[in-house]
Amino acid sequence: MAIVCGRCGYSNADDARFCSGCGTRLDPSADAPTEVLSPVGVTEVPPYSGQAELVVTSGHRSGTRFELAGDRVTVGRHPDSDVFLDDITVSRRHVVLELSHGGHILYDVGSLNGTYINGVRTDGEVVLHSGDELQVGKFKLLYLVASVGL
């Protein structure tokens, strides 16, 4: 039975003491039952203000913020990428984000390991919404759009 990292979700070997995905110490007692929380009300997403960013939430660059400036933003392992993710699990040219109709559309541009939006692999174009989680290689990134007036 594999040990799944509670921080990044990486599936590790049974005898692993540290996560191969993010380096977090693995605690076998973390398999204890999880508390079930009540759902909260749904909040309406504010209109696009023109200020969007990607925040790395897992991987060795966790916490890094990338402002999505311009009409076209490239994400990949190539040093010329606007969002440079230096890891072998990321293709040199992995994803392109294009500004369209006031928001961003994501295109996987033939990556080897694929791109996931909220845990679902995408093969075409996807319109992004604030709060969407992107997985590019072993990196997880949060797509955020600033609220109007902030």
C-alpha positions as CSV (number, residue, x, y, z in Angstrom):
1,M,0.0,0.0,0.0
2,A,1.5,3.4,-1.0
3,I,1.8,6.3,1.4
4,V,0.1,9.4,-0.1
5,C,1.6,12.7,1.0
6,G,-0.9,14.9,2.8
7,R,0.8,18.0,1.5
8,C,1.2,17.4,-2.2
9,G,-0.8,14.2,-2.9
10,Y,2.3,12.3,-4.3
11,S,2.1,8.5,-4.0
12,N,5.2,7.3,-2.2
13,A,6.6,3.8,-1.6
14,D,5.4,1.9,1.6
15,D,8.7,2.4,3.4
16,A,9.3,6.0,2.5
17,R,10.0,8.4,5.3
18,F,9.9,11.6,3.2
19,C,7.8,12.5,0.2
20,S,9.6,12.2,-3.1
21,G,7.4,14.9,-4.5
22,C,7.9,17.7,-2.0
23,G,10.2,16.5,0.7
24,T,7.7,16.6,3.5
25,R,8.2,14.1,6.3
26,L,5.6,11.3,6.0
27,D,3.8,10.3,9.1
28,P,2.0,6.9,8.9
29,S,-0.3,8.0,11.7
30,A,-1.7,10.6,9.2
31,D,-3.9,7.9,7.9
32,A,-6.3,8.5,10.8
33,P,-9.9,9.4,9.9
34,T,-10.4,12.9,8.6
35,E,-12.9,15.2,10.3
36,V,-15.8,15.9,8.0
37,L,-16.7,19.6,7.7
38,S,-20.0,21.2,6.8
39,P,-20.0,22.9,3.4
40,V,-20.0,26.7,3.4
41,G,-22.1,29.0,1.2
42,V,-21.0,29.6,-2.4
43,T,-19.5,33.0,-3.0
44,E,-20.0,34.7,-6.3
45,V,-16.8,35.2,-8.2
46,P,-16.1,38.9,-8.8
47,P,-15.6,40.2,-12.3
48,Y,-12.1,40.1,-13.8
49,S,-10.2,43.1,-12.8
50,G,-7.2,42.6,-15.2
51,Q,-4.9,41.5,-12.4
52,A,-4.3,37.7,-12.3
53,E,-1.5,35.6,-10.9
54,L,-0.3,32.0,-10.5
55,V,0.8,31.0,-7.0
56,V,2.9,27.9,-6.6
57,T,1.3,25.8,-3.9
58,S,3.5,22.7,-4.1
59,G,6.9,21.9,-5.4
60,H,10.3,23.4,-4.5
61,R,9.1,26.9,-5.5
62,S,6.1,26.8,-3.1
63,G,4.9,30.3,-2.3
64,T,6.3,31.9,-5.5
65,R,3.9,34.3,-7.2
66,F,3.8,35.0,-11.0
67,E,1.9,38.0,-12.3
68,L,0.1,37.2,-15.5
69,A,1.0,40.3,-17.5
70,G,0.4,40.6,-21.2
71,D,-1.9,38.9,-23.6
72,R,0.1,35.6,-23.7
73,V,2.0,33.9,-20.9
74,T,4.2,30.8,-21.4
75,V,4.7,28.2,-18.7
76,G,7.5,25.6,-18.9
77,R,11.0,24.4,-18.2
78,H,12.5,26.6,-21.0
79,P,14.5,29.5,-19.4
80,D,12.7,32.0,-21.6
81,S,9.3,30.9,-20.2
82,D,7.3,33.7,-18.4
83,V,6.6,31.2,-15.7
84,F,9.8,29.1,-15.4
85,L,9.4,25.8,-13.6
86,D,12.8,24.1,-13.5
87,D,11.9,20.4,-13.0
88,I,12.2,17.4,-15.4
89,T,8.4,16.7,-15.0
90,V,7.7,20.0,-16.7
91,S,8.0,20.1,-20.5
92,R,10.1,22.9,-22.0
93,R,7.0,24.4,-23.6
94,H,4.2,23.1,-21.3
95,V,1.3,25.5,-21.2
96,V,0.2,28.8,-22.7
97,L,-2.3,31.2,-21.1
98,E,-3.9,33.7,-23.4
99,L,-6.0,36.7,-22.3
100,S,-9.4,36.5,-24.0
101,H,-12.8,38.2,-23.3
102,G,-11.5,39.5,-19.9
103,G,-10.1,36.2,-18.6
104,H,-7.4,33.6,-19.3
105,I,-7.7,30.5,-21.5
106,L,-5.2,27.7,-20.9
107,Y,-3.8,25.6,-23.7
108,D,-1.6,22.5,-23.1
109,V,0.9,22.8,-26.0
110,G,1.9,19.2,-26.3
111,S,3.4,18.5,-22.9
112,L,4.6,15.0,-22.1
113,N,3.0,14.6,-18.7
114,G,-0.1,16.6,-19.4
115,T,-1.8,19.4,-17.5
116,Y,-4.5,19.0,-14.9
117,I,-7.2,21.6,-13.9
118,N,-8.8,20.8,-10.5
119,G,-7.5,17.3,-10.8
120,V,-8.9,16.6,-14.3
121,R,-6.5,16.2,-17.3
122,T,-7.1,18.6,-20.1
123,D,-6.5,18.0,-23.7
124,G,-7.8,21.2,-25.2
125,E,-8.5,24.8,-24.2
126,V,-9.9,25.5,-20.8
127,V,-11.3,28.8,-19.5
128,L,-9.8,29.5,-16.1
129,H,-11.7,30.8,-13.1
130,S,-10.3,32.3,-10.0
131,G,-9.4,29.5,-7.5
132,D,-8.7,26.9,-10.2
133,E,-5.8,24.6,-9.3
134,L,-3.4,23.8,-12.2
135,Q,-1.0,20.9,-12.1
136,V,2.0,21.3,-14.4
137,G,4.4,18.3,-13.8
138,K,4.7,17.9,-10.1
139,F,4.0,21.6,-9.5
140,K,0.5,22.7,-8.3
141,L,-0.4,26.3,-9.0
142,L,-3.4,28.4,-7.9
143,Y,-4.9,30.7,-10.5
144,L,-6.1,33.9,-8.7
145,V,-7.8,37.0,-10.0
146,A,-7.9,40.1,-7.9
147,S,-11.3,41.4,-6.9
148,V,-12.4,44.7,-8.3
149,G,-11.7,47.5,-5.8
150,L,-8.9,45.7,-4.0
